[in-house]
């Protein structure tokens, strides 16, 4: 049995990871900003606040792994205040993990630190894997670059920087919003439709995190994306097939820029990312192809 701490464990990915580990008989500690009312029903699940572990690091002794998924969402209008909050929320939590690891007498076997594929910058023509150089081109890539630099300060443990793509799941993340126009019958490509979308099914990212915990060779950057990225137009057509809706109503770039401002670059630009390291280590994706992933998600809604 493993003992795993999940920081940001009440979020979209963290909740799914916690449930998966508990179902597999592991012991889970969830670290969150504020404790929910009531007690947990599962005796193998414990909840602490960031303040509690800062003042009492002994509560975290005996961990096999720490997974840090904490950080403010990019899905908000990027005002100066919001940008500062997005950056500081990431740097603060990474710093807290660094201090925690330094104070523990029994170090965890691995720290899995969330990152994002934005660290590669954007391109309509290039393909990126873990050996590709990182580039600061815009606000998202700057955020992730600072995030990873902060994580590199964590010493004395195996460190995995999980570079996450678009996570597809029905309970949160970007997918419900991306899918909504199709469910309303007005889905179509966005902008040119040629921009790349590197995605992963929620079930696969949870399994990949667990894989990284138990495989000592998993270290450094690990791309958390499926092996078959698609263009925005291909994604939309696949959503249409999965939900039996038309793919016909294009949204021009200027409209996205008018509605979302600077944040529109997440949708209008993209990267073609390959999970070279995960595949080389023997990880098997349950949903390597988009249509299979979308058919699964649509069946959950039926």
Beta strands, then each sheet from edge to edge (+ up, - down):
strand 1: 3-7
strand 2: 27-32
strand 3: 45-49
strand 4: 65-68
strand 5: 110-116
strand 6: 127-128
strand 7: 158-164
strand 8: 166-168
strand 9: 196-197
strand 10: 199-201
strand 11: 220-224
strand 12: 230-231
strand 13: 272-273
sheet 1: 3+ 2+ 1+ 4+ 5+ 7+ 11+
sheet 2: 6+ 13+
sheet 3: 8+ 10+
sheet 4: 9+ 12-
end
